[in-house]
Amino acid sequence: MRRDPPLPYTVLIVEDEPTIADNVALVLESEGLTPDIAGDGRTALRRLEEDAYDLVVLDIGLPGMDGLRLLERMRNDLQLATPVLMLTARAALEDKRQGFSGGADDYLTKPFAMDELLMRAKALIRRSKQLADTAHALEFGPLRYVPADQRATVAGQEVKLPRKSMLILEMLMRYSGRVVPRQKLEEYLWHGEPPSPEALRGQVHLLRKTLHAHGFDGIDTVHGVGWRLIAARSG
């Protein structure tokens, strides 16, 4: 029997029970999805700051920062629209109400069937991609970026970037060829307090290197001021 082609999407599993996390990862992997596991809320928050995911499978009862607080940080602080599937033993109506009002997209209670989790996960990703396809996109030459989906392409080829490099690309595209000052980028990425003087330069270097690998060399440094996009050919 012929299988569907693999789905090139990444899923962050936030679950403190290793057996459950590993089993969910195996099921997702069997369908071509790429799983990543975080065992607590703070680790998950760091991953979400650094990388772009297509879905978050989120337990509520986590050590340190619980799932509802992590969801709040995702939606309010990081401004992420990534779909979230709550995965928890809390089956009371009030718990579900808190999850949905906090920004969850679906809710699955333990114990659950792995087949059902997989169906819900794929449905959430599919719906998210359909919405992103109709959302306003930023374009500059061969570059295309959909803010609602945090997905970038060069001449139709998807570009995988850490979250902060993706935010730099978004800001450069919003300025559409104008210079984006260093201070503005630092404020956007770290609220004006970067972890080191070279942090921004390192993220720009990574962005430039990744785009170069896709045939785009259009990031121009304006010394002492900032960066801008310029017309460049794609491979």
N, C-alpha and C positions, 0 to 999 in steps of 0.2 A: 504494500500500500504506500502510495506516494505521500510524503510529508510536506507540509507547508514550508517555505524557505524560512531560515532563522530570522527573528526579529532583532534588529540592531539597536536595542534599547537597554538602558541600565536601570536597575532597581536597587534602592537603598533599603535594606531590611534592618529595622531598629528593634531589636529583641534581646532581652537579657538572658533568656533560656537557650543555651547553646544547641540543644537537640532540636528545638523548634526552629531556630534560625537556620541551622544546617539543612534541615528537611525542606524548609521553604526555598532555600537557595538551590537545592538539587532539583526541585520541581520546576522552578523558573528556568534554570540552566537547561533542563531537558527540552524546553521549548525555544531555545536560542536566545533567551534573555540573559543579560549579564548582571549577576547579583553582587552586591557589596554588603557587608554586615557591620553594624555598629552595635556594641553591647550596652550602651548607655546613651542618655540624651545629649550630654556634652560632646561626646565623640561624634555623634550624628550631626550636631550643629556645626562642628568644624568641617566635617566632610561636605556638608551642604554649602558652606562658605567657599570651599575650594573647588568643588566639582559640580557639574550639571547632571541631574538625574531625570529620568522620564517618569518615575513613580517612586513613592515612599510607602513602604509597608510598616506601619507604626504601632507598636504596643503602647498601652497607656501606663501600665505599672512598671516604670523603669527606675533604676537607682539614680540618685542625684537630682536630675531634672526629669519630671514625668512627661509622658507623651503629650498631654494637653498643653503643658508649658512650652515644649519643643514646637508644637504646632503653632502656638501663638507667636513664637520667635520667628518661625518660618514665614508666616503671613505678614507680620507687622515689621519686624526688623530687617529681614532679608528680602522682603517683598517678592517671595517666590510663589508662583502660581502652579507649581508642580502638584499633580494629583496625589492625594493621600488616602490610603486604605487603612483604616484603624483595625487593629488585630488585637483583641483583648478578651479577658474572661468576664469583664463587666457587662452584663446583659440588661441592666435596668434601663428603663426608658429615659431617666434623667441623665444617665451616663451617655447614652446615645445623643440626647439633646445637646449636651455639652460638647461632644465631639463634632457634631454637624455645625453648631453655632460657632465653633472655633475655627472652622474652615476645612473639616474633613469632607471627602467626596464620597466615601462609602464606609461601611462598618460591618465587620465580620467577627462573630463571637466564638470563643474557644469552648469546647473542641469544634473543629471545623474539618471539612473534607478538602484535601489538597486540590482536587479537581475544581471545586467551587472557588477556591482562592485564585487558581490560575485563570478561570473564566472571568472573574471580577477584575483581576489585574490587567488582563489583555483588553477588556472593555474600557477600563479607565484610560489606558494609554491610547487606545484607538480614538476615543472621544476627545482626548486632549489634543491629539494631532489634527483631528478634523477641525477643531476650533482654531488651532494655530494657523492652519492653512488659510482660513478666512480672515485672520486678524491682520491689522496694519503691519506691513513689513518695511524696514528701512533698507534702502538700496544705494550702493555707490559702486559704479562700474560692475565688475563681476561679483562683488560682495552683496550678500543678502542676509538680513538679520531680522528675526521675528521676536520682538521683546516678550510677548505673552508666552512664548515657548522656550525662550533663551536658546535658540538654535541658529547657527550661522552656517552659510554655505559660500563656496567660491565656485562660480560657474556651475552651480548645481551640485557640487560635491560637498558633503557635510564636513565641517571642521569641528573637531573635539578640542575644547579648551577648558582649563580650570575656570572657576567662577569669576575670579577677579580679572583675569585676562579677558573674559567674555564681556565684563562690565566696561572695561576700557574700550573694547571694540564698539560696544553700543554707544558710548559717549562720543567717540570719534565719528561714528556714522550720523549721530544726531546733529553734530556740528557741520556735517556735509562739506568737508574740505577746508573749513576754517580751523584756526589754531585753537586747540584745547589747552588752557594753561595747566601747568603742573599742579598748582594749588587746587584747582577745580577737581582734577582727577583724584587727588589725595583726599579731598573732602567727600567725594562720592564713594570711594572705596573704603576709607577708614574713618570717616567723620572728622577728617583733619588731623588725625594722630596715627600716621603710619608706624609700623613696628621698627623701622630703621630708615636712615636717609636713602638707602639704595633699594628699598622695597618696591617703589613704583618703577624705577628703572628696570629692575629684574622682571617685573610683570610685563612691561612693554617689550623687553627683549624676547620673552617667551612667546608673546603674541606675534611679534615680527617673524620669529623663527618658524612658528607653526604655519603662518600664512605663506611664508616663502616656500615651505614644503608643498603647498597646494598651488604654487605658481603665482602668488600675488606679492609684489614688492612695493606696495604703495603707502607705507607709513614713513612720513617725513619728520625728522627732528628739527625743530626750530630752537636753536641753542639759547639757553637762558630763559626760554618762555614755555615751551611745551611741545606737543605733537599734532600732526594733522594728516588726513588722508589726501593723497594725490593720485592723479590718473596713472594707472599702471596696467600692464598687460597681464593676463592670466595664461597659464600654460595650457 
